[in-house]
Amino acid sequence: MSKLAEYDGPILEIDKLSISFFTRLREIPAVMDFSCVVQPGEAMGLVGESGCGKSTVALGVMQDLGVNGRIVGGSIRFKGRDLSEMSAAELRDIRGNEIAMIYQEPMASLNPAMKIGKQLMEVPMIHEGVGEKEARRRALEVVTDVKLPDPERILKSYPHQLSGGQQQRIVIAMALMSKPALLILDEPTTALDVTVEAAVVELVKDLGKKYGTSMLFISHNLGLVLETCDRICVMYSGEAVETGSIADVFDKMQHPYTQALFRSIPLPGADKNARPLKAIPGNFPLPHERPPGCNFGPRCDYFAKGLCDIDERVPMVDIAGDDRHRSRCLRIDEIDWHAPVEASQTTARTEPGNVVLKMDKLKKYYEVAANALFGGGATRVVKANEELSFEARESETLAIVGESGCGKSTFAKVLMGLETATEGQIILDNRNIEATPIQARDTKTVADVQMVFQNPFDTLNPSMSVGRQIIRALEIFRVGRTDAERRERMLQLLDLVKLPRAFADRMPRQLSGGQKQRVGIARAFAGGARIVVADEPVSALDVSVQAAVTDLLMEIQRENKTTLLFISHDLSIVRYLSDRVMVMYLGHVVELGTTEQVFAPPYHPYTEALLSAVPIADTKVEKTHIVLEGDIPSAMNPPTGCPFQTRCRWKDQVPGGLCEKEVPPQRTMAEGHQVKCHLSDEILRGMEPVIKVAAE
């Protein structure tokens, strides 16, 4: 081990790596000709769509490819030694000690039956043979390092007693226990709220500096990579297509796929009417169906027949004058990389029509037993929604944003009739529906208010064809008099969501995530829905697919004059899509206004923190840095006074401890712009913008 410790070259050298998985039918090449170097203390971001081979590279580094996976070419060297030449005992010594990995789902790495302290202490006791007392001291130190409150209590807790963000911090603490030389992070913040994500990313950066750890950061979020990494490697269909420093790749991109990725994400300045996003055409190729020549050729704007499709692998070439900047494109010198984006089809802004939905002082409380497991003890009240009031108009997109636990989904359930309101009114076309559960609603009301869910995998019946599932919805909504009429309407709905009619006979397992989400949208519109609640409809999809699905929702909305209630925590998409924004915190509406009003000062302090937390993939954007301390309080035991006061950085500006005593009134800052805050008008109006775009 001493020889490894003294090594002062690159921490990780991956050279022309090829990894295949072997099935009974064929060899499936997952990664081909992949090269990447990570220097000491350097953070390398690995980005690309699902299925491009990012995680396979990470598992190759960990030498954990399972029974079917094999390295079929190239090498992976860690501190100068080829990992594939090490014995099982040497690999065990290195894994978790010199190379640590943090996975996407924290509970996959934690033992649910073992206290946190014991799990953390195991790492140095197994890898370094230290005693129990020293192991506990180090466990306490890393829990303090990852900024968890009351470290002693945390060590005595079981994993299920911690929130998702706290669990992820424990996994990071566990990975850092033995001060590894290389930390691999595989989408470590995907399941976390944007504010928690900002804190975890900040933490990883700080700890990387403190321990001098090199990092391989796998993500599909370009904004996160910009904020955490020094260098980036863009992957497409098993190959690295472009690699270089963050500044070179973001500002001087030299591969059509990198360019297409950036054009499909909503950066500041994108506008759904004037500057719509440009989705990448076509679909990602399956590993055994890759085209000849350039893998990206069939989807590329610059494809040249007879050049890009010759039956040879396209090599990586150096970009002169840049810092280790390389690209896999045969037409680099012919493409004008600075040409403005061709204007895609612009559309006229739709004017919102009449009010179709009105909520007035809606409350939703749940009574739960204090001892929920055995039903004993006194009951306690969970205040999920507190006095929600707003209106939604025809053809309008109203975004509802906030962290997990703020009451977004509860409000959606009450609107859908899956729950009934405790107090207040929901008025749909002059009819009160707040007390009518879904089974008591008439067919028209059910058809009028429909939902598109976050995860398309959970909402389709795996044993029923796509066409049959849409026809089933048509039967329930009593659309069409005969089977033939319903079948024709089903085919029209597939046209509406831009899916080939042949998909009617496919089973859900034969569809990609984006295609499944389109089926979910087709089903929601089967009965001519007037209000569609879209609950995080694109968060499970790749960025390139997100653009196509959001585009589709906009197009259907324009044609059908649908009211869209868009629930999301991704403020970049909210800024691009919505006409008005409602910000929720712990059951309260803390800010409501047009998108322009909410994204510019004066802000509610919570909105300000939310905007600061959003990763933006643009080197010209400067953000005020605000990290929210602590977790969102429990709705079962909310703080007194203002719900946000326990995490607010402005609280000291309000005299007399008012924030801790009284719930603030809803104040009107401008026409249509409301803020629920005790801060004086003078302080609110003097706030600085959180997001600034530097002049060219």
Secondary structure, DSSP 8 states (H G I E B T S, - for coil): -HHHHH--S-SEEEEEEEEEEE-SS-EEEEEEEEEEEE-TT-EEEEE--TTSSHHHHHHHHTT--TTTEEEEEEEEEETTEEGGGS-HHHHHHHBTTTEEEE-SSGGGTS-TTS-HHHHHHHHHHHHT---HHHHHHHHHHHHHHTT-SSHHHHHTS-GGGS-HHHHHHHHHHHHHTT--SEEEEESTTTTS-HHHHHHHHHHHHHHHHHHT-EEEEEES-HHHHHHH-SEEEEEETTEEEEEEEHHHHHHS--SHHHHHHHHTS--TT-BTTTB------S----GGG--SS-TTGGG-TT--TTTTTSSS----EE-TTSSS-EE--TTTTTS-TTS--------------SEEEEEEEEEEEEEEEEETTTTEEEEEEEEEEEEEEEEEETT-EEEEE--TTSSHHHHHHHHHTSS--SEEEEEETTEE-TT--GGGS-HHHHHHEEEE-S-HHHHS-TTS-HHHHHHHHHHHTT--SSHHHHHHHHHHHHHHTT--GGGGG--GGGS-HHHHHHHHHHHHTTT--SEEEEESTTTTS-HHHHHHHHHHHHHHHHHHT-EEEEEES-HHHHHHH-SEEEEEETTEEEEEEEHHHHTSSS--HHHHHHHHH-----TTEEE------S----TTS--SSSTTTTT-TTGGGSGGGHHHHS---EEEEETTEEEE--S-HHHHHT---SEEE---
